[in-house]
Amino acid sequence: MKLSLKAKLIVPILIVLVLLGVATFSFVQIHSMRLANTLSYEKMLGTAKTARVHLNKLEEQSQLVSYAISINPQFVRLVETRNRENMIDYFDLHLEYFGVTNFVVTDRDGKVILRTYDHERHGDSGSLVVGINAALNGEVTSVFTSTTGFPIGMSSAAPIRNEHGEIVGAIASNYDFSTDGIVDEFAQMFNAQVAFYANNTVVSTTVRNGDDKRLIGSVAPEYVAGYIYEANDLVSLTMSIKEEDHSAFYFPLHGWADEIIGMFFIGFSNESVKEHLETAQRTIIIIATISLICATALMVGILMKILRPLEKLTENVLEISDTNKSGDEVFGVERKDEIGDLSRSVQHMWNSLSTMTERVEEALEKAQMASTAKSMFLSNMSHEIRTPLNAIIGMTTIGKSTNEAERKDYTLVKIESASAHLLGIINDILDMSKIEAGKFELSMVSFDFKRMISKIVDIISFRMNERNQELIVRIDSEIPQTLIGDDQRIVQVITNLLSNAVKFTPDNGKVTLDVILIKKENCTCTIEVDVTDTGIGMSEEQQSRIFESFEQAENDTTRKFGGTGLGLAISKEIIELMDGRIWVESSPGEGATFSFTVSLQECETAECIELNAESTVITEREVSFEGHTILLAEDVDINREIIVSLLDGTDLKIDCATDGEEAVEMYKAAPDKYSLIFMDMQMPNIDGLQATKLIRESGLPTAKTIPIVAMTANVFKEDIESCNKAGMNDHIGKPIDIADVMKKLSFYLLGR
């Protein structure tokens, strides 16, 4: 009998789902209680140990109180004069403030001057108490103790010295754990039942009997006391308190010579854990049942949707194939279901696979070409980066070895030029990385178009003058003065095209820059820029791949003319983001014309023009920052030295911090001293982002208003956004541009 594929798939899946549901219910029932008990015990054990730590904190507190009173000059005079009446007034006034239960004061001979819990009992010897005797010998002690005054408690003793350092008495501050106040405080703090034992007898507890009376005088189970005194360790067990299960913990309390003088008990009710567990089990079972039903319905629905098209597909494949066979036999041709039908159809297709080999080889060849291009790019980058590095290192060595000022200036100029070239290479690589990662974005601002072109010409003219080349610039007078767009990226594209033109044009050649307004509609200006040179030109094949990543016209172009091979690929990405296009027209030996169009918005408001003008003037203004002090947080010595040197002569005072933690401490120490903070992002101990958050959250008067400016090599958009989220006001990228630094300082310190 031929069974359909539906029956073969659906029935086993249903069986598996049912078995899975049964297994899930069993697992939840068996393991949830075990897991809950384990987690509950671990949580309660942690809380019990926390309570024990809190008990130890009382020891430290009582010791601190004893010491603080022992060095109080007023109190020392009272002890020397044995002025009990004023001493009683002193403790009545301060006892509640110190937080301890009572005090015992003796003179230098150990005779009791005052007990705050029994004013009439004095004159006897307190030196029999070990702690007081140690204090009279100059020691500060703290220990659990049991005395006639209180069955179990904490006592801390300290010597009382006069102004000459002589011991004139001793003071002991005590916590009486046999009082209801302390156990009630512990019970409320940790939501538990609490008890203190003197030896094996309860002296204070929150546990009550059926008549709601505290179980004072009851004793611990024999096996608990036995283990405590023998193993000197905590005991944990489950016990019933007022018909409720509790997880109970007993801790030993040690006196002098580390002997055990009592126990501390704390117990947590397990009833709430059981209730939560039962609720969780019911919820899990309900959710699992609903999920199983939904999964079954969904699985059947999906199978039906898959199998119906599969049946139709089988029919279609049978229609377009024949019964001819060749080569190896396909698995499943002997089957009597839809898979068998499909297998017999695939048999024919198997015989045709040889025709696909050529396509695979073509794809492999393309992949190898792409790999070769990237390998060539990496080789070129190694050469291109090492060249300026060689110049920097070499000129540094020359500059260090010469004493001639003119020679040193020459090497510095060469180092500056090589550094700028290296920075341009790195920027190209970073731009290409952002393009491939899909994170390349534009920053839209208003700018003066003609001033932008003028700056580009100033930059490129210097290089052209060195080669005696002629630059012709023609700008359409109809282009508006102020436009909105990413002027830095436009400068990058035009500068790249002009640099290429200068690079590939021989000495005494000519380069032309034409800027034309193509059209203007609804304040949107379409501008075309043409860069024409009289250089070596390109073939059509070279033009077809010149805008691809990692490509140049020839493989040895970098060796001959330099460059990364990324400039035109980056330019193409920038122009396309501006809704424009870029192209080239050239013939070998006849030069080339690179052209692109961009769409920019006209900015006609006075605010745009005025703002643009101000941003240009402010960087060129001679500025004095006299009366201002800034904080520079920078972990690299040379970077701090550079900033301090660049700002020398501006009358600005600069304090330096070597990491974020030091910067926060310096600000907190003198918040009104600083007018601005320059903050590096990556520093040891605390980075710049965390340091900024700590300053903003410090609550100091200027914490929210002091300008904090990031000064960092992290210059991506996401880095700037992280600075803003942390509470920084602005961002300056590295390498440092002193004009940018002066602009930020003028804005935040002088308000202009």
N, C-alpha and C positions, 0 to 999 in steps of 0.2 A: 504494500500500500504506500502510495506517495504522500508523505506528510509535507504540508506547506511550511515555508520558512517561518511564518508567523507563529505556528504552533510550536516549532522547535525552539523559538526564542522566548516567547511570552511565558510559557508554563514554567521553565526552569527559573526565570527571573522572579516570578511570583513566589515560588518556593523559597528562593534565596532571601527575598525580602521578608517573608514570614519568619524564617529562621533567624534572620538578623534582628527582627523586632523582639523575638523571645529572648535572644542572647542579650540584647540591650537592657530589657527589663530586669533580667537576672543579675546582670553586672551592676546596674544601679542599686538594686536592693541589697546585694551582698557587700559591695565595696564602699558605698556612700557613707554607711555608718562607721566603718573602719577609718575612712579618710577623715570624716568629721571629728571622730574621737581623737585622732592623732593631732589634727590641726588645733582642736580645742585645748588639748593638753599642752601643746607647745606654747600656745598663746597665754594660757594661765600660768605656766611655769615662768615665762618671760615677765608677766605682770608681778608674780610673787617675788622674783629676784629684784625687780624694780622697787618693790616695797622694802625689801631688805637693804637696797642701796639707799633709799630714802631714810631708813633708820640710821645708817652710817653717817648720812649728812647731818642728822641731829647731833651726832658725836662731834663732828667738825664745828657745828654751830655753837655748841656749849663750850668747846675749847676756845673758840674765838671770843665768846662773851667773857669768859674768865680772864683771858689775856687783856681784853679791852678795858675791863674795870680795874685790873691790877696796875695799869699804867696811867690811870686817871689821877692827876695831881690832887684834886679835891678829895677823892676817896682815900688816897694814901695818907693825907693829913688826918682824916677821920680815924684811920687805923692807928696812926702813931699816937694820937691823943686819946684813943679808946672811947671816942664820943659815940656811944651806942644810940643815943636819942636821935642825933642827926643822921647816923648811919641807917636807922630804921626809916626815917623820912626819905632818905636817898633811895632805898630799895622800894619803898611804897610808890615812889614817883616813877621809877624806871623798870620795875619788875615786869610789868605787862609789855613794855617796849622791847625788853631783851628776849622775851618769848620762852624762857626756861621756867621750871616749876618753883625752884627755891634756891637759896644761897646759904653757904656756911663760911664764916670769916673767923680766922684765928690770928693771934699775935705771933711774934717771932719764936716764942717758946712752945707754940702749938696749942695754947689755951684758947677755947672757943670764946670769941667776943660776941658773935651773934649767929643765931639760926633764924632765918626769915619765916620758917614754918612753925617755930616754937620760941617766941621771944624770951620766955622765962628760963629757958634751958641754956645756960652759958656758964663759963668758968671751968668746965671740965676739960679734959685733954682731948684735942682732936687729932693729935699726932699719931694716935693709934690707927687712924684711917690711912691706908697705904698711900692714897693719892695725895692727901694733905702732907704727909710725911715727906713724900718725894718733892712736893712744891717747896717745902721749907729747906730742902737741899738744892733748890734752884731749877728743878725740872718742871716742864709743862706736861701734864698727863691727861688722858681721857680713856675711860673704860666703863663697861657695864658693871654694875655693883649692886649689892644687897646690904642694906643697913637697917638699923632700928627705926630710922625715919621713914624708909620706904622699902617694901619687900624686893622690888626689882626696879632698876632705873639706870640712868646714864649720868656719870659724874666726871667733870673735867676740872682739874685743879691747876692753879698757876701761882708762882711766888709774887708777893707784893714788895716792890723795891722803892726806897726813897730816892731823892734826887742824887744821893751819893752812890747809888747802886747797891745799898745794903738791904738785905731782906728783913722787912719789918713785920711780915706776916704771910698768910696764905689765904686764897679764896677758892672755893669750890662751887661751880654752878651745876645744878642737877635737873634732870628730867625724871619725874616720878611716873613710871609706866603703870603704876597701880591705880591711876586716876581714870575716870571714865572719859575725860575730855580727849586724851591722846588716842585711845582705841577708837572712839567715835570718829575722830578726824581721819585716822587711817581707813576705817571702814567706808566713810563717805568718799575719800579720795580714790580708792581702788574698787569700790562697789563690791565689797567682800565682807565676810565675817572675820573678826580679828580677836586675838587673845594673847596676853603675856603671862608666862609661867615663871614663878620663883621656884627653882628646882623642878619639881614635877606637879606643882599646884597652881591653879589659875588664880591670879591676883586682880586681873581686869579683863573684861571680854565684852563683846557685843552679842554673843550667843545667849539666847534667853530660853527658859523652860516654858511649859504650857501656861504658867501663871504670869508670863511676861517679865520674869525676874532674871537678872543676869546670873549665869552659872558660876559665881565666885566660889572658890574652894574645891571645884571639881579637879580631877587628876587626869593626865594623859594616859592612853593605853600603855600597858607595861611594855609591849614590844616596841612602841614608838620611843619611849624614854630609854629603853635598853639600847636601841640602835643609835640614838642621839649621843649617849654618853660613851658608847663603845667605838662607833665609827667616826664620831665628831663631824658629821655631815648632815645635809638636809634629808628629810623623810617626806615622800609624797605618797598619798593614798587616796582612795575614794571612801567617803563616809556619809552617813545620813545625819542631817541636821533638820529637825522639825519635819521629818518625813520627806525631805528633799535630798537628792544625791548631790554631793559637793566634792570637788577636787581640792584636797587639803594638802598644805605644805607646812612642815615644822622646820625651823631654823634654830641651831644652838646659839646661845648668847654667852660670850666668854668674859670672865673677870680677870683679876690679876693672876699672873703665872699661867695664863691661858686656860684656867680651869673653867668648866661649864657651870654657870650659876643659874641658868634658866633657859627658856625657849620662847620663840616668837611663832605664833600660829596665824595662818591666813587661809581662808577657804572660799572657793568660788562655786556658786550654784550651777549645776549642769542642766537645769530645767529649760532655760531659754535656748540652749544648744539643741536639745532634743526637739523643741518646737520648731526651730528653724530648719532642722534636718528633715522633719516630717513634711514641712511645707515645701522644701526643695525637692524631696522625692516625689511628692504629688505633682509638682510643677513639671519636673523632668519627664515623668511618665505621660502626663497629658500632652506635653510638647512632642515627645517621641511618637505617641500614637497618632497625633495629627500629622506629623512629618511623614510617618510611614504610609498613611493613607494618601497624602498628597504625592509622595514619591511614587507610589504604585500607580496612581492615576496618571501622573506626568510621564512615567516610564512607558506605560501602555500607549499613551497618546503619541509620544515621540516615536516609538517603534512602528506604530501604524502609519505615521507620516513618512517615516524612512522607507518602510517596506513597499508601500504603494508606488512611490516613484521608482523604486528598484525594479518592481515588476514591469513597469512601463519602459524603464531604461533597457531592460533585458529584451523586450519586444523590439525596441528601436535598434539595438545593436544587432539583433538577428536579421533585421531588415537590410542593414547597410553592409553586412558581412556575408561571405559565402562559406562553403564547407571545405574549401581546399586547405590542406595542412602541409606544413613543412617545419623542419627543425625539431626541437624537443617538444614533448607532449605537455600541455598545460595541466597542472594539478586540478582535479575535480571534474574532468570531462565525463567521468562515469556516473556522476551523481544524478539523481532523478528529481531534484528540486530546482529553484531559481538559480542557485549558485552553479549548478551543473550547466544550465542553459547559458549563463554568463561566461563560464569557463570555456565552453565550446566556441563562443563568439570571440573571446580574447585569443584563442588559439590562432585564428587567422591574423589578428593584429600583431601577435608575436612574430610572425613571419615577415612583418613589414618594419621591424625595429631597426634594421640595418640602414634604412633611409634617414634615421635620426642621428646617426653617428657624425655626419658632417656638421650638423647644427651644434652638437655638443663640442666638437673640436673648435668651431668658430667662437663659441662662448668662452672656451678655455683660452683661446688666443687673445681675446679681448681682456680677460682677467689678467693674463700675463703682461699685456701691454700696460694696463693700469698699475700693476705691481712694479713694472720697470720704471714707469713715470715717477712713482713715489720714491723708489730707490734712488733714481737720478736726483730727485728733489732733495732727499736727505743728504746725498753726497754734495750737492751744490750748497746746501745750508751749512754743512760742516766747513766748506771752504769760505763761504760768505761770512760766517760768524767768526771764524778764526782770524780772518784778515784784519778786521778792526781790533780784535783782541790783541793780535800781534803788535799792532801799532800802539795800542794803549800801554801794553807791558814794556815794549821796547822804548817808547818815549819816556815812560816813567823811570826806567833804568838810566837813560841818558840824562834826564833832569836831575836825578839824585847824585850823579857822578860829576856834575859840572858846577862851578862856582860863579859862572858868568850869568848875570841877570838877564841879558838879552837871549842867551841860549836857553835858559829856563823858561822864559816867556814863549819862545818858539815851541818848546816841547809841550807846554800847556795848551797852546792853540791847536797843535796836532792832536793831543789827547781829547780836547773838547770836540773836534771835528769827528774823530773816530768814534767817540761815545755817542754822538748824535746819530751817526750812521748805524751803529749797533742797535740803538733804541728803535730806529725805524724798521730794522729787520725784525726785531722782536715784536713790534706792534703789528707788522704784516702777518706774522705767524699767529698771533693771538686773534687778530681779526678773522683769519681763515678758520681757526678753530671754532670761533663763535658762529661763523657761517655754517660750517658742517654740523654743529650742534643745534642749529635753528634758533640761536639766541642773539643774532645780530639785529639791533634795533636802532632807530633814529631818535635824535633828541631835537625837538622843534623849538626854535627861538626866533626872535626878530633880529635882523642884522642889516647893516648897510652894505648893499651888494657891490657898489663900486669901490668902497674901502676894502672889501674882502679881496677883490681882484688886484687892487693896488698892493696889498700885503703879499699876495702870491708872486707878483712881478718883482717885488723887492727881494724875495727869497731866491727866485730863480736867476735874477740878473747877475748875482755874484758869481754863480757857476758859469754863466755864459760869457762873462767878461774874461774869465780865466782862459777860455778857448777862443776868444775873439769872435764870438758868434753874435749875430744880429737878431733882436727880438722886436717883432712888430705886434702891437696890441690895438685892436679895434673893438670898441664897445658901443652897442646900439644906444643912442641917447634916449630912446623911448622906454628903456627898462626903468621901472620905479626905483626910487632911492632905497626904500626900506621894504624888505620881503620877509616872509616867515618860512623857515625851513631849517635843516641841519647844516649850518654853514661850515662846521668843521669837516663834515664828510664831503661837502662840495669842494672845499679847499683840498682835501686829500685826493679826490679824483683829478682835479685840474693839475695839481702839483705833480701827481704821478704821470699824467700824460705829457706835461712839459718836461719832466725829468727824463722820460723815455726819449722824447724828441731831441733833447740836448745830448743824451747818451749816444744815440745812433746817428747823429748829424756830425759830419767832420768839422774840424776847425775852419773858421771863416764862413761857416754855413749860415743858414737863416731859418728861424722858427717864427711862425705866425699864430697869434691867438685872436680868434674872432668870436665875439659874444653877440648873439642876435635874438631879438624878441620875435618869436614866431607868431604868437597870437595871445590875446588877452580877453578872457570871458569871465564875467562875474567875479572879478578880483583875482582870478587864477591866471597866472602868467606862465606860458610855455616858452622856455628859453633854450636855445641851441648854442652849444659851445663847440668850436672847431679848433683843433691844434694841428697845424700843418708844418712838416719839416722837409728838409732837402737831404735826407739821410739815405740809408742803404735800401729802404723799401722792403716789400715782402711779396712772396708768391701767393696764389690763391689757396694752395694747400696750407701754407703757413697761417694765412688769415682765418682759415676754418677752425683752427684749434688755439689761436692766440689768447682767447678769453677763458680757456679751460684751466681748472686748478692744476698746479704743478707743471704747467706746460710753458715753453718758450718757443720762439720761432725755430731755433736750432738747439741741439743738446749742449753745445759748447758756448751758448750765449752768455751764461753766467761767468764762465772762465774769461771771456773776452771783455764783457762790458759790466759785469757785476749785476746784482739784483737777486731777488728771491724767486722770481717767476710767479708771484702771487698778486702783484699789483693790479694787473688788468682783471683777474678773476674777482678780486675784492671790489674794484671799480664797477664791474658789471653788476654785482650784488647790490651795491649802494644805489646805482642809477635805477635799477628795477624796483627797489623799495620806494623810490621817489616817483613811481609811475612813469618812468622814462625808458629810453633804450640807448644802447651804445653800439657803435659799429666802426669799421675801418675801411678805407679805400686806399689801395696802394698797388704799385707795380715794382718789380725788382729794379734797383738802381735809380728809381725816380722819386724817392721819398714816400711819405705816407701822410694821410689825414685821418686823425681819430676824432670822431664826433659823438656827442651825446645830447639828449634832451632831458629836461627836468621840468616838473610842474611845481611852482611856488606860489604861495598866497601873498597878495599885496597887503602891506600894513600901512594904512593911511592915518592912523590915530597919532596925535601929538605925543601921547605917552610912549609909544613904541620908539619914536625917533629920539625923544629926550632920554629915555632909558638907555638906548644904544649909545648915545653920545657920552653919557655919564660913565658907562662901563669902560669906555676907551680912555677917557681922561684920567680916571682915578688911578690907573696903573702907572701913569707917567708923572704923577705929582710927587714932589719932594715932601715927605711927611715926617713929623716928629711925634713920637709916642711918649713924650716925657710925662712922668706921673703915673704910668701904667706898668704893672708887673704881670707877666704871664707865666703859666706852668707848662713846661714841655715834658711830656711822658714819652720816653724813647729809650729802648734797651740797648741800642747799638751806639757805641761811643762816637764813631765817626759821623753818624747822622746827627747826633746832638751838636757836635763841633761845627758841622756845616750850617745848621740853622742859626746857631749863636753867631757865627762869623758873618753870614749873609745879612743879619739884622744889626750888625755892629754899626754904630753911627746913627741909629734911629732913636736914641735916648730911651730905648725899651729895656726894662729889667727882666731877666729870664731866670727862673728857678727850674732845675732839671730833676726829674725822677727817672730811675732806671727800670722800673716796672710798674704795672697797674696798681699793685698793692701799695707801693710807696707813694704813688700819685694820690691815691685816696687819702692816705694818712696825712700827707702834706696839705691837701685841701682842707681836711677836717680840722687840722691844727690852726689854720689861718684862713678861714673862708672869705674874709673881707679883703684879704691882701691881693687876690688875683682877679684880673679883669677878663681873662680868657684862658682856656686850656687847649693846647695842641696835644692830641691823643693818638698814639700809634695803635693799630688794631692787634697785632700779634706780638705779645710780650710774655715773659715767664711769670709764674705765680698767678697773676690775674691779668687777663687780656684786656684790650681797650674797651671792648663792648661791655664786659662785666664791670669794669671800673667805672664806666659812664653810668650804668644802672645804679651802682652803689652810691655814687655822688648824687644822682637825681633823687634817690630814696633816702638820703641821709637826714632830711628834715631841717637842714641848716637854712638860714635866711636867703642865701643866694643860690641854693642847690638847684632850684628850678629855672633860674634866669641866667646863670653864668654861661656864656657861649662856650661850647665844646666842639672843636673842629677836628675831624679825623685827618691825620697826616700819615698816609699809608701807601704801600705798593699794591694793595688790593683795589683795583680800579674798575672792576666789572660792575654792571648795573646792579646785580644782586648784592654786591659788597656795599655799595652806596645805600641801598635800601636797608641793609642790616644796620648800618650806622644810624640811619634815621629812626628805625624802630627802637634802637637802644637809647635814644634820647639826644643824639648829636645834632648840632645845628647845621654843619656844613662838612665839606670833604675836599681835601687837597691831595692829589696823587703824586707818587714818587716815580721818577726823579722830580725833585722840587723845582718849580718855576718861581723864582723870586718875585716876579710881577704878580703872580697869582697870590702868593703869600701876602704881599703888600696890599693887594686889593681886599683880601679877607680882613686883615688887621684894620685897615682904614674903615671898612664897613662896620665892624663890631666894636672897635674902640673909639672911633671918631664920629660914627654915624653918617658916613658919606661914601 
